[in-house]
Amino acid sequence: QVQLVESGGGLVQPGGSLRLSCAASGRIFSNYRMGWYRQAPVQERELVATITSGGSTNYLDSVKDRFIISRDNGKNTVLLQMNGLKPEDTAVYYCNAYYGSPVRNYWGQGTQVTVSF
């Protein structure tokens, strides 16, 4: 069982930065692929960024060169540094932990990010 708790959301002006943090409990955090997803009102949840246990990353095209995902296996945390924020980045951001065999998929409760003047 893995429990995920996000923090770091809030209100920021366009062009600003936020850093989201996800604290994970569980003995085998380092084996999981970690990710951030987001869901805006009346839209489906979409993948923002993932990082494998080996450190390989993948990003949504619209956030490449602006967002950076990282993980610290010693502290059981995954971070999402968001720079150059745009109003279209406004959404609830969710932390995700995924393990493929056997399949394990866990979600945090979400943290709101609002980009507006």
JOMONOR-V880978 format. One record per backbone hydrogen bond with DSSP energy under -1.0 kcal/mol. CO is the residue of the C=O (numbers start at 1). NH is the residue of the N-H. Records with the same first field share a line. If there is no record, write none. Layout:
CO->NH / NH
This chain:
3->25
5->23
7->21
10->114
12->116
13->16
16->85
18->82
20->80
21->7
22->78
23->5
28->31
29->32
33->98
34->51
35->96
36->48 / 49
37->94
38->46
39->92
40->43
46->38
48->60
49->36
50->58
51->34
52->55
56->52
58->50
60->63
63->66 / 67
66->83
68->81
70->79
72->77
76->24
77->72
78->22
79->70
80->20
81->68
82->18
85->15
86->89
87->90
91->113
92->39
93->111
94->37
95->108
96->35
97->106
98->33
99->104
104->99
106->97
111->93
112->10
113->91
114->12
